[in-house]
């Protein structure tokens, strides 16, 4: 089974992103920073916040769904706000997306907020709401199940250092996983955590018996050339000892976001 985790960056590198998800052959694709705008036209829109303007794909979830017709897609919103096409406002949702190959069976799932709650009237104040999605996937080829959870950690304008909110976020993630994971099968936890490698987040996650693969393999960079700030860690993937790691890669090329994709093949 191939599991890929990626912060999609709102689809800002749209063409190469769509090409990558088509050819990457993921059984489970866990995406952060995905937008959905039912009823809106496809194409580009603009996100505006405090003088900042960023191009976004308002219907990125639908575009990736179309690129992966052999997968079931699950969209998990944290907030609903406005994007803009010229002077016209577009109502859009922002959150996580999980795609699972249809030959596998999703036999249990859970979704919850790890920070704040759903913001129905705007993107929310910083640090904005964040959620996590946890699924049990049964592989008919392997005749066994694995539990997979991913999270988009809160963004604090002050930086990636530990805060009480981040520790509460990690504890909420553990609580969600414990609701879904039976404990006697492999567990994979991944995502854009928005923390540093020495964060208390990882001490909290060790309660689940997880081992972190990025730093555990001596890797020092999960960002691409599109990320120009110092501090090259954001994305992580953790597994329990019961997960047979056939391959783990922090994907350097193609660059499909300001984050690198994390790719895990398990036996």
Number of C-alpha atoms within 10 A of each C-alpha: 17 17 21 27 27 26 24 25 21 24 26 18 17 21 10 15 18 19 14 17 16 15 10 13 15 22 21 23 22 27 26 25 19 26 28 24 22 15 10 12 12 14 13 17 22 19 18 13 9 5 5 8 13 12 17 22 25 32 25 25 28 19 17 22 18 13 16 20 12 14 21 17 20 15 19 22 24 24 21 21 18 20 25 19 15 8 7 10 13 20 18 22 26 23 24 27 26 23 22 22 21 14 14 18 15 18 12 14 18 15 16 19 20 25 23 16 15 19 17 13 11 14 19 17 8 10 15 18 23 24 26 29 25 25 23 22 21 18 17 11 9 9 7 11 20 21 24 24 27 29 30 26 27 23 17 17 8 7 12 20 14 15 15 9 15 24 17 15 25 23 17 18 28 19 13 21 27 13 12 19 22 13 14 9 15 21 25 22 24 25 26 23 22 21 25 19 18 11 16 17 21 18 13 18 18 14 10 16 14 21 18 19 20 21 15 9 10 8 12 13 17 22 23 19 12 11 13 10 8 6 15 15 21 21 28 26 25 23 22 18 13 15 16 12 13 11 11 18 16 23 18 16 10 13 18 27 23 19 26 25 29 24 20 22 17 15 10
